[in-house]
Amino acid sequence: MKKILIIISVIILIASILIHFINNKNTEWKITQFGDNIGAQMMCYTLEGNKNGLIIIDGGYKDNQEQFEFLKNKIEENNNIIDAWIITHFDSDHAGTFLKIQEELKNIKIKKIFVQDAPEDLDVLKENASWEDDWSTYEQCVKIDLPQKIEVHSGDFYQNYIFNSFLILRPINSV
């Protein structure tokens, strides 16, 4: 059920993003889902407008060098500017590469970072998320303290960001 809700949330965000860029005279869009050669990772999406704009959704595992290089090249192609990075949740297979890029690529600019409003009580999460065995990514993400970080909540309505406007229907809770 959680995966279905994540997919629905991503589709809504993608539609909002596309509406924004259509209004900014992009006439073509390229949506890429990255999958590595061994099939271990499929949780990385990029949206690129033909005239401007790069949006990244999730990013994948921190130790996946192939995925890191893919995103690094996309960022460089966009003059080291990311209009928005959307992290659907803080599991290592979604947010790991984001952390690695923050650590290693100091010359990039991320205009907005959209994240879930995540609880800091790790014990509650561990009880309810038995599939996750490495909590270091989550712990690092909860501590992100950047001015462009926006924590989204159910019912939030955003205007004049990278998108014209969008409504958060239901962010996925970690528990």
Secondary structure, DSSP 4 states (H G I P E B T S, - for coil): -HHHHHHHHHHHHHHHHHHHHHHTT---EEEEE---TTS----EEEEEESSS-EEEEE---TT-HHHHHHHHHHHHHTTTEESEEEES---HHHHHHHHHHHHH-TT-EES-EEEE-----HHHHHHH-TT----HHHHHHHT---TTEEEE-TT-EEESSSSSEEE---PPP--
